[in-house]
Amino acid sequence: QVQLVESGGGLVQTGGSLRLSCVGSGRTFSSTFMGWFRQAPGKEREFVADIRWSSGISYYADSVLGRFTISRDAAKNTVYLQMNSLKPEDTAIYYCAGDGTAARNYMYWGQGTQVTVSS
């Protein structure tokens, strides 16, 4: 059974930083994408960033480009999201996703971790 478990969320002030982690178990994702999405209250879930596992090439939403960095550790089957210069509009539940395609269709999802940025 595939599981994705996120950690690292919390409360931070505007301008602060957080690092989210997502550990995958049950399979490796060497031939696909892993990514991060978020959902703010009253809004639809949106793409944040993803990474092609084999090459490490990453992609970002315009709203986080230059502030967030996605990375992976193949040995630990873990993907990270380093979030800097956080803004109140970054407040959301952040979800890890695994076994994705270039079209951002993902097979597996974590339960989410809350990120709250205070103004």
Backbone hydrogen bonds, N-H to C=O, Kabsch-Sander energy under -0.5 kcal/mol:
donor,donor_aa,acceptor,acceptor_aa,energy
3,Q,25,S,-2.2
5,V,23,V,-2.0
6,E,4,L,-0.5
7,S,21,S,-2.0
10,G,114,Q,-0.9
12,V,116,T,-2.6
14,T,118,S,-1.9
15,G,86,L,-3.3
16,G,13,Q,-2.4
18,L,83,M,-2.1
20,L,81,L,-2.7
21,S,7,S,-2.6
22,C,79,V,-1.8
23,V,5,V,-2.2
24,G,22,C,-0.5
24,G,77,N,-2.7
25,S,3,Q,-2.3
32,T,29,F,-1.6
33,F,100,G,-1.6
34,M,51,I,-2.0
35,G,97,A,-2.6
36,W,49,A,-3.3
37,F,95,Y,-2.6
38,R,46,E,-2.5
39,Q,93,I,-2.1
43,K,40,A,-2.2
46,E,38,R,-3.2
48,V,36,W,-2.4
49,A,36,W,-1.7
50,D,59,Y,-1.9
51,I,34,M,-2.8
52,R,57,I,-2.8
53,W,32,T,-2.5
53,W,51,I,-0.7
56,G,52,R,-3.1
59,Y,50,D,-2.5
61,A,48,V,-2.6
64,V,61,A,-1.6
65,L,61,A,-1.2
67,R,64,V,-2.5
68,F,64,V,-2.2
69,T,82,Q,-2.4
71,S,80,Y,-1.7
73,D,78,T,-3.0
74,A,72,R,-0.5
76,K,73,D,-0.7
77,N,73,D,-0.7
77,N,74,A,-0.9
78,T,73,D,-2.0
79,V,22,C,-2.2
80,Y,71,S,-3.1
81,L,20,L,-2.3
82,Q,69,T,-3.0
83,M,18,L,-3.4
83,M,81,L,-0.6
84,N,67,R,-2.0
84,N,82,Q,-0.6
85,S,15,G,-0.6
86,L,16,G,-2.2
90,D,87,K,-2.2
91,T,88,P,-1.7
92,A,115,V,-2.0
93,I,39,Q,-2.3
94,Y,92,A,-0.6
94,Y,113,T,-3.0
95,Y,37,F,-3.0
97,A,35,G,-2.6
98,G,108,Y,-2.3
99,D,33,F,-0.6
100,G,33,F,-2.3
101,T,105,N,-0.8
104,R,101,T,-2.0
106,Y,104,R,-0.7
107,M,98,G,-1.2
107,M,99,D,-0.8
108,Y,98,G,-2.2
110,G,96,C,-2.5
111,Q,4,L,-0.5
113,T,94,Y,-2.0
115,V,92,A,-2.7
116,T,10,G,-2.8
118,S,12,V,-2.5
118,S,116,T,-0.6
